[in-house]
Amino acid sequence: MRQPSGHELNADQIAYWNGPSGQRWADRHGVQERLLGPIADLLINRAKPKRGERVIDVGCGSGATTVAFAKAVAPDGLALGLDVSEPMLSQARALAPEGLPLDFVLADATVHPFEPASFDLLASRFGVMFFADPIASFTNLRRALKPSGRLAFVCWREPKENPWMMAPLMAVYKHVPKMPPVGPEEPGPFAFASEERVMRILKGAGFVDMAMEPQNLVMDIAIGGGLDAAVDGSLQIGPASRALQGHPPETYEAAKASIREALAPFQKGQSVELQGAIWIATAKAG
């Protein structure tokens, strides 16, 4: 399997997203898109892509957001989906409708040699929180933007504000040791939870007119499939899944029962609804 050459500090993330975890995300593309699709709509509403514009979609995953941007800038624009994960980009290439102005590149955004001042919009749905050196990464991305270019991305707020992820993890922790704590500035899903840190990073990379808008969400982690689907989803990807890696089957089954018990109070028909919380970040290239 191909892996992109990238910044040496991003090597662990590149390995992770090209290993079994990246493949699981690719395999769950359809399910995850039903869960996260409304967040893509929020992002595109704030980004306001226009016909004829050129867009970089950072951390595009299996390509749903890239396709949406391509539809918005068609027929004479371009949406460039960039990701380090070959499993997810393989899905993106296979699923993208023909005839749209888009392309996918297996690359590390920290070091990829973009053509300078050639894009109008830099966007991402949960794809920018994994940079080991985010100022260097955003500096490289800003160079790809025209002077009139703009930025829009979404990232998760604090873990305590996202019980849809944390409730299953807390249930698992009844059975396994807690994972080593992740520092507030280390790469990970909550690396951009701090408004102050994100503003500092963007300013350090040369962006101006930064803004962070909090948005609260209701996440149906069953995606209409009932309590069993919610439990299975929590066990396949996300923090609860990572915490259980390497543990024996009996521990897995005990943790599964605890997750089910923790999620049952949130069941409404075929939905299991918990709160989520994101930032919508916007800025200008300067």
Secondary structure, DSSP 8 states (H G I E B T S, - for coil): -------GGGHHHHHHHTSHHHHHHHHTHHHHHHHHHHHHHHHHHHH---TT-EEEEET-TTSHHHHHHHHHHTTT-EEEEEES-HHHHHHHHHHS-TTSSEEEEE--TTT----TT-EEEEEEES-STT-SSHHHHHHHHHHTEEEEEEEEEEEE--GGG-HHHHHHHHHHTTTS-------TTSSSTTTT--HHHHHHHHHHTT-EEEEEEEEEEEEETTTTSHHHHHHHHHHHSSHHHHHHTT--HHHHHHHHHHHHHHHGGGEETTEEEEEEEEEEEEEE--
